[in-house]
Amino acid sequence: MTYLVIARKYRPQTFEEVVGQSHIVETLRNSILSGRVGHAYLFSGSRGVGKTSLARIFAKSLNCPEVKDANPCNRCETCESISAGTNIDVIEIDGASHRSVEDIEVLRDGSQYMPTRSPYKIYIIDEVHMLTRHAFNALLKTLEEPPPHVKFIFATTEPNKVPDTILSRCQRFDFRRITPQDIVERLRQIAEKEGVDIETSALYQIAQASNGGMRDAQSLLDQAISFCGAKLTSEEISRILGTLPQVKVLDFIRFLNEGRKEEGLALIDEIYWMGGDLSLFLEQVVENMRNLMVFLSLGERGRDFSGAPLREEVWRPLAKTTTLPKAIAFTQALIAAKKKVRQDSQARVILEMTFLYLCHFDEFLRPSNLLRKVEDFSSKSSFSLTSPLTPKPTSSSTKGKLPVSASTPSASSAPSAIWKVEEIKNNWTNFLEILHKKLDKSFSLCLTYLEEAKCEKITSDSITICFFQDFLKEVVEENQEFKRALENLLFQLTQKKITVYFTYSSLSSTQGTLGGRGCKSGDSAEYSHLPEIVQKAIEMFQGTLLRPRETSSETNK
Ligand SMILES: [Zn+2]
């Protein structure tokens, strides 16, 4: 017997064998049983979900002389020739390659003749949306006055491209993506029949990779069997899919959460030299971050994309390494990096930079952090707090300084004083601190990135914030909710509608990428203009100051 690919060999032959489209199967069967069959059908849905398979079964049921309970016999000559695609009365047309008006005219002429051996002449047009406008017009004429012996079944992945005049003359059926459980179930049956031993986790991997398409899933299984033989493990499937084994991805997330830079960078290096696709890797990381967030919220009741429960022994230890707000912030950054990695030739650098950035998430030298550390230090030493960085009490607030009452954490949600928009630029540091206090914790990543930017321009109704790395700008810009929250807060503070713009400039990018521990501390001469206590603090915490210029302008006042 000749070798048949699995997708072909296990193509459903009866209504019962069609997986995951029971809503359509039932309707079609009933229409046959009740003798109310329409003359034109449109099957829409993504690729590999069973549209043409079901079209053939439907055609067989209409024409099979031995039809029983609406199911074709699959043994008679009619059934066999339809299955093989050689039946003279069931004409399959590929709309992508037969899209011209001439092609449709041939079809129209042919449809005038009675079927040769069967009750109906059935036209199955696949990818019907590919027809030209003139071809659709020609088709429409036939649909308007269809000969009673003719049935049309159109299949399409893009129903929105089919003209309304055609749609309105068809019974339309929208095929669903097939759920991972259904795919796994079907693959398991096939593997059994093929005598292949395959791990359940491997089946889920295939199901997930095939995006709800049964045909793709079966092709993958086919490929796996021809590569690996009769015993398939999750690791082998990973290799075929070009994905990394789950355990590596989880390791990466653990390193990220725990700030284990050396191990994380080593893992990226390993993936890189293995020839792994970094954007695919990031995709896996993001998907697993999603699972982690779900586990953090729902525990074992959470499920992954394939519908499988999140196993306690896998996710509990990982959940202990982070918090939900942190996981959300990390995922935002990773999604942004994923997009960037796909377009950029420096994929590895972007991945490493994102990794390091997030490793330092907790220890960024925010102005507020720095102040807190200085205050801690000061209370234990003889230094007195006279730094101009310290917010002054309201009573002594001078003109040009933001009303400090709004910046204290105890301030009510409505600030007691109205700000002047123009003052924000000169008080950028204070402003950022207020943002940290007022905005939701889920924006902490955006705020951290904002600290790496400067306020470039202010008008009476807009603020332009300039980043020195377009990557950071993109992360912040893509978070529409952050922009909205920022604008809302600005409205509260100034009683004016202010639009926030983000720009990027590669010039004057003197700021360091990373602050905090583990970084080379700045040259002390660089900070000679700062108050002594701040210099001490920078030295003590081996820190860098993120905005030397703004700070110095304040100092010089
Ligand atoms: Zn038959």
Boltz pocket constraint, residues with backbone or C-beta under 6 A from the ligand:
constraints:
  - pocket:
      binder: B
      contacts: [[A, 60], [A, 64], [A, 65], [A, 66], [A, 67], [A, 72], [A, 73], [A, 74], [A, 75], [A, 76], [A, 77], [A, 78], [A, 79], [A, 80]]
      max_distance: 6.0
